């Protein structure tokens, strides 16, 4: 009954839900699995089995977070399930999935939805990385998310899995908006979120910090997981 009600509320036919398929959720920098709990509940409600991964995002570099924390927890949660593993990520979580593809190519990645991913780094990091407060809050991984050619996002290359990107164009703090080139969500520009090899993208009037709890973002996420495309419109104004 919970599944039928949830599917009806968000406009998804019960016959479209993929019962039993696994969706791994990976939160962003300086966040926790709780930040994706609403999204996980909605995915559970339309028939997916979710693994909402928690990891110490501010304590270690991206490579260590991926191999020592995220990957083991994915394998523990997925168990012996041999089907494709779908992903929904926020911010840094998207970079970790790209890192997973490099270090664990045997993992059967299905469809991936990235929310506000700094796929080409963040100009905000370029401007704030020398601040002691920024370093204290964001740790080693935060230092790796700049826009330089040697930043982790810019060394990972294009993707070879089905990827949908949801970008925001509503800054959350006006003083920082000037650091971002063009429209963006306050931390990541729309252009930086895009990635070679992606299947589709959508731009919505949401901020980086809260986009994962937005109903329109959640609906678009489910749409891509079910059909491999987002619904129109492609771009919404703030």
C-alpha positions, 0 to 999 in steps of 0.5 A: 500500500505504501508503494502504491500511494507513493507512486500515485503521489509522484505520478509514476505508474506502479507497473513502471517501478523496478521492484528489488533493484538496488539503488545506492545513495552517496551523500556529499561533502560534510553531510551524512546519509540523513541528508538523503533520507527523504529521497531514499524513502521515496525510492523505497516507496516505488519499489527499489531497495536502497543502500544509503551509505554513510562515510566520513567525507571530511576526514580523508582524501577521495581515493581513501574514502572510496576504497576504504569506506564507500566500496566496502559498505556498498558490497556489504549492503548489496551482498550477493545481488548480481544485478546492476547497481544504480546510484543517486549521489549528491555533490562529492558523491558523484565524484566518488562514483566516478572514482569507483568506476576506476578502481572497481570496474567489475562493479555492475553500475546501472543508471546513475543520477548525480545531483549538483556534481562538481564534475569539473570542480568548483570555483568556490573551492578555488577561492576558499581553499586557503581559508582555515575555516574551509579546510577545517570544515571540508577536510582533504577531499574538499581540497581536491575539488577545485577546477584545476587540471590536476583536481580529482574530478578533472583527472577521471575522464568521461563516463561509460555508464548511463548518467543523468545530471541534475544541476541547480541555478539558484544560489544559496548565498549571494556573497558567494554567487560571484565566485561561480561562472554563469548560473549555478547552485551556489557551489557548482556551476551548471556547466561544471555539473555536465560531463562528457558521456552523460545521457541527459541533464536537467536544470532546476531552480534549487540550491546546492545545500537543499536540492536533494530534498526538493520534490521536483528533484526527487521526481526527476531522479525517479524518472531517470532511474525508470526510463533513462531520461528526464522529463521536460522541461530541460531547464527551469528558471529560478 
